[in-house]
Amino acid sequence: MEDGTGFVANLTKMPGVTVEMFDWWFAWHGLDNLRYTIWNPEDHYKAESMQKKRTLDSDLNLREKYWDTSHEVVEDIGMGPEDIVINFKYPGDLGFDMSRFGTKDCGTIICAKGNGKGHPPFASPDTIMCHFIREIDGGVELRTRFWMGWTVEDGKDVKALPDWARMPAMGPMTLLLHNIKEFTNLAVLLPKIYAEEKDNFY
C-alpha cells in the first residue's frame, strides 16, 4: 500500500463445512500442537492456547472459548519458521456489528491481532486478521483479510509500521499463498475431524 503497509484478501469456498465447524475449529485446535500441524503439515509447527482453562470451560459457547485468548504459534508462511503470538478478539472490539452475527449473510467472524517476533523485523509485522464466514449452497465461503503493519489499541486501528518503512511485496504475496493452502486443506479435513472429535475438548 502507499503507506508502506500490506493488504491481503482472498476467497475460499469450503463445501461440506458449516459455520459451527469453523468456530469449533478455532476453539479446539489450540489445545494440542498436533491439531495445528495436521491443518498444514508442511508449514505449521505449533499453536498452543495460553488460556486453555477458558477453552475447556463448558459454560462458554464455541466463540467465547477463543475470544480474548492468545495462541503461541510457530509457522512458516514462506520466509522461514517464525514465532508469532495471535490474540483472538471479540469482533465488536474491532468495530463489527454483533447484531448481524448468526444470520445467513454473516455466520461468524474470526478476528485477531498478530504480533510477530521473527527476524528480520519486517518478516512478521504486527497484523490485523479477519476470517469472515457466510453460508452458501453446500457449505460456506471464507473471505479473509489481513492488514499487515497494523494493530488495534483501545478499539482503534493503529499503524504499527514506522512511517519510514516499506514492507517488501514478498510479505503479502507469501501470506496469500500460505492462506490459500491452509484453508484449502482445512476445507477437506474439517468435516471429517469435526464428525469424530466435536465433543472432545481436552
N, C-alpha and C positions, 0 to 999 in steps of 0.2 A: 504494500500500500504506500501512498505518497508520504505518510508519516514514518515509514520505516518498519511498521509492524506487518504481521502476516495474517491472512484470512484464508480459511479453508471451508469449502461447502461441498457436500456430496449427498447423493440419494441412494439408498439400498432397499430393494424390495426383499421382504422376508416371508415367503409363503409358509403357511403352517404355524407361524408364530403369532401369539396373542399379546395384548398389552400386559396382561398379568404375568406372562412368562418373562417379559423384558424387565419389569420391575423386580420380579423374583430373582432373576439372574444377578442384578446389581446388588441385591441384599445378600445373596448366597455365596457368590464366588470369592468374596474376600475372607472367608473363613478358613480356606485351605489353599496353599500355593498351587497345588496340582490343578485346581479348578481353573485358575488363570492360565496355566500352561496349556491345558487341552484346548483352550479357546484359540490359541495361535502358537503351536509348538515351536515354530522357528524363531519367534520374536519375543515371546512372553516368558520371563524368568520367575517373577514373583509378584504377588499382590496380596497384601495382608492388611486386614482391617485393624485399626488401632483402637476401635471401640467394639470389640466382639460381644461384650456383655449387652450392648444396645441391640445388636443384630439378633441375638438369641432371646430377646425379650418377647415372650409370646403375647403380651398385651399390645404390641405395636403392629400396625399393618405393614405391608411389604415396603411401601415408600418410606414410612417413618423409620424403618430398620436401617436405611442407608442415609437418609437426610442428616446433615451435620455430623457425618463421620468422615474420617480420613483413611486412605489406603496408602501404605508404603509400597511403591511399585518399582520393579526393575524391568525395563523393556528396551527393545531396540526398534526405533522407527525408521532405521536406515542409515544412522550415523554412529552406530556402536551402542552397546548397552549403557543405559543411563538410570540413575536413581531419581525418582520423581515422587512427590507427595501430592495426591489428588484429594482435595477436600470437596466432598459432595454437599451441595447446598439445597436448602428448601427453595423451590423455584420462585416463590413470592419474594424472596430476598433479592432476586435478580430482576424483579420488575414484571414477572409473569402474572396474568390474571388467573388466580386459582379457581375462580368460579367457572372457568371453561374446562377444567380438568374432568376427565371421565366421560367426555362426550365423544361422539363419532369423529368430530373434527380435531379433537385434542385428547388422545388417550392418556399420555403421560409425557413428562419431560425429565430426562436425567441431566442435571447440570452440575457443574463443578468448576473450581478453580485449581489449576495445577501450578506447583512450584518446582521448577527444575533445579537439580543440583549437579548437572553434568558439566563437562568441560569439552570444548571451550565455552565461555559464558553464554553464548547465544545458541548453543546446540539444543538447549531446552529452556526457553524463556518462560516467564510467567504466562499463563494461558487461561482463557475462559472457554469452557466447553459446554455445548448443549446437544443432547440427543432428543429430537422431537419425534414421537411415535404417534401414528394415527392408523386406524383400521382401514383396510382396503379389501376388496373381494379376495378371499382365500388366505388372508394373512394381515400383515402390517407393512407400512413403509416407514423407513427411518430417514429422517432428514437431519444431518449432522452439520454443526457449525463450530469452528474453532477461531477464536480471536487471539492470535499469538502476539505476545508483548503487552497484554492487558491483564488486569486483575480487578478484584472487587473489594472496596473498602467502605464500610458503613452503608452498604446498599447501593453504592455508586461505582460505575466503571471508571477505572483509573489507568492511564497509560503507564506501564511499568518499564517499557524500553526507553533508555535515555534518548533525548532528542537528537544527539549526535550520532546515534547508532542506526544501522540499517540491517535488517535481517536478511541473510542470504536466501535467495529464491529456493535453494535446495531444501530449506527447513519446511515450508508449507508443502512443497512437492512430495517429499518423502512421507510426511504425515498423512497426506491424502491417500497415497498408495497403501500405507500401513492400515489406515482406517477401512478402506475398501476390502482389503484382505481379511482383516479380523472379523468384520461383520458379515462378509460372505460366508466365512467359516461358521460363525455363530448361527446364521440362518439355517444351516444344515444340521448343526448339533443340538440346538436348544430344544426343539420339540422332543427329541429322544431323551435328553438329560432330564428335562422337566418331568416327563412321564415317570421316570424312575426315581427321581430324587426330591420331588416338590415338597415332601413332608419331612425331609431330613435336614433340619437345621441343627448342626453340631460342629 
